[in-house]
Amino acid sequence: MEIIRTKICHLAAKHKLNDMRVFEKECKGLASNGFDVTLIGFGDHEHSDVECGVKRIWLHSPIKNNLEILTKRNRLLLKKALEENAEVYHLHEPELLPIGLKLKKAGKKVIFDSHEFYGWQLKDNIHKIKIIHVPGWMMKIIGGIYMQYEKYVCKRLDAVVQVCTLHGKDYFKNRCKRTVFIKNMPEVQDYTSSATARDKKADTIAMIGGLTASRGITQLVQASAKAKARLVLAGNFFPVTYEKTLKSLPEFHAVDYRGFLDKKGMIDVLNECFIGASTILHVGQYDQIDTLPTKVYDYMAMEMPVILSDTDHAKEMNDKYHFGICVNPSDVDDIANAIQYLCGHPEEAIEMGKNGRKAILEAFNWKNEESKLVNLYRQLTQNQD
């Protein structure tokens, strides 16, 4: 007898359909646990495929700004989503909240995946999600309005997935029906080294992920040059004008830029480099969240010593697991000194890398997080409110 699988549909207006969290972890993980999974998003042309049990559908709709997501892309996404006739829909951007309300009216179960704390980001004027160029005081108003709208919608949805707390407090407490914390941890089996730490050049540093000023890339470039080290950057620049700004720095000679990489490309870079860096500035949510940046867990999984920002949570974690050095991300000298220390003390650096890998194997891995996501879906589809 044929087994009928629960059909679920993930929607993404901006995330790439090979995104680490959206596709590699959540969609693949759900498919491997017996769900019928479809992922709909956007690309350079309309097409579809099936990979690892996940049906992916690329729509085509070029946009100039985030406001066009609320119009052009949302119309296309909603139409295609309803055609799929899934039981549960999973939204991956705040711009898709209006779609969530319409899907609820159509009798569907809906989950909002809050990858970051968008209201706080807007209030703090973080350029990553600025809608248009407006002054800071207006961004605070926009942030406040967004948070009220977010609350209004999320109270009507079935669940919210979020990454962590903020200084021990639940951002969505009393703002939604149900919340589940699912951290963006690495899949251990994918993080294997093709070279031992001793085979790597000690003066090579990797920084993977979004390349923005608020992520401390400018200071990291300057520090790498000062420490006479080679910095391998991988990711997209935002805004695009930041690439020109960064490349105009006299210290940019220390950089080897690889562009945006898929999962395999990222791991190849980490196999090549000795040190992993994540020196996000103390802005917005970054120094308040109770988790480490995703890239830090990636470095730890690859047995690399890590240079990371000295947030309260990072210092607490490093005191416990001893996997790297915490620095002031705004202080070029502090970052350069950390690079020089790890390069000059390779045995200690290697030991830090081993400590990080051990922590990933024991506590910080996707297997633990995936089980929480699967349980949420089973509860929703079995009507266990």
Buried (B, 14 or more C-beta within 10 A) or exposed (E): EEEEEBBBBBBBBBBBBBBBBBBBBBBBBBBBBBBBBBBBBBBEEEEEEEBEBBBBBBBEBEBEEBEBBBEBBBEBBBEBBBEBEBBBBBBBBBBBBBBBBBBBEEEBBBBBBBBBBBBBBBBBBBBBBBBEEEEEEEBBEBBEEBBEBBBEBBEBBBBBBBBBBBEEEBBBEEBBEBBBBBBBBBBBEBBEBEEEBEEBEBBBBBBBBBBBBBBBBBBBBBBBBBBEBBBBBBBBBBEEEBBEEBEEBEBBEBBBBBEBBEBEBBBBBBBBBBBBBBBBBBBBBBBBBBBBBBBBBBBBBBBBBBBBBBBEBBEEBBEEBBBBBBBBBBBBBBBBBBBBBBBEBBEEBBBBBBBBBBBBEEEBBBEEBBEEBBEBBBBBBEEEE
